[in-house]
Amino acid sequence: MINSVRNTVLFLLNKDNRGYISPLEYNQYAKLAQLEIFESYFGDYARQTQLQNTRKRALGYGDIVAQTRNKIDVFSTSATLTYNDVQDGGVASVGEARDYFNLPNNFYRLINLTYNGKVLEEIPKVKFDMIIDSNLNTPSLTYPIYYQQDSRIYARPLSINYTASTPQGSEIPLMMNYIRKPNDPIWGYNTIQGDPVYNSTTSTPFEISEAHEIDLVIKICGYAGLAIREADVVTVMQGKEQQEVQLDNS
């Protein structure tokens, strides 16, 4: 799809005398378009779930909710969080209050955190500090808590911050289940006689469904300065499909 979308975009831009976009520009626009569609899943899911719960839709609307949920679940994954020991004066001191865990670079939304089979409860920063200062509700390995600040996770009790070990000596990691961002799409190519020619082996495909091909074309054209209707894109794509069929039959 990464190549077919580009071909359609270039055809539409040329047809409208909007000039040419380089492979670098196309890859930049493709990344933005995919991310925009990906982020729309979450708003769609929230609205669809609300409508389903208030019964404003006919029976069977739950299928639409499930379809959107399935689109999101494609990007569900897990990772061991990397511990960051904040040194004081160049001296490492594991298990200090200032230490934290780094979120993965592809992080988008958190599902949950687990440590040694226990799910950590997310606590707002203000309440987190109140709990830490309290003698009654002290966090424990039975009742672990955390709060997120930007790309950092602060967890309690502090023993989670140690590289804890089981009797067998294996590490107990802080695990995170989360929704990742889609990988950046890349239209790879070789330069032949001065022109870029598609190379599938150096390309990275779109990760969103092929059902979004028209949406991708519209959004990428928009980034390139061409406003176009869905009907126009459909007409062009149908014409290309007919040409391919004729070539196959000739």
Secondary structure as UniProt FT lines:
FT   HELIX           2..15
FT   TURN            16..17
FT   HELIX           23..53
FT   TURN            54..55
FT   TURN            59..61
FT   HELIX           62..73
FT   TURN            74..75
FT   STRAND          76..80
FT   STRAND          82..84
FT   TURN            89..90
FT   TURN            94..95
FT   TURN            97..98
FT   STRAND          100..102
FT   TURN            105..106
FT   STRAND          107..115
FT   TURN            116..117
FT   STRAND          118..119
FT   STRAND          121..122
FT   HELIX           125..133
FT   STRAND          145..149
FT   TURN            150..151
FT   STRAND          152..156
FT   HELIX           158..161
FT   TURN            167..168
FT   STRAND          174..180
FT   STRAND          189..192
FT   TURN            193..194
FT   STRAND          195..198
FT   HELIX           200..202
FT   HELIX           210..212
FT   HELIX           213..223
FT   TURN            224..225
FT   HELIX           230..249
//
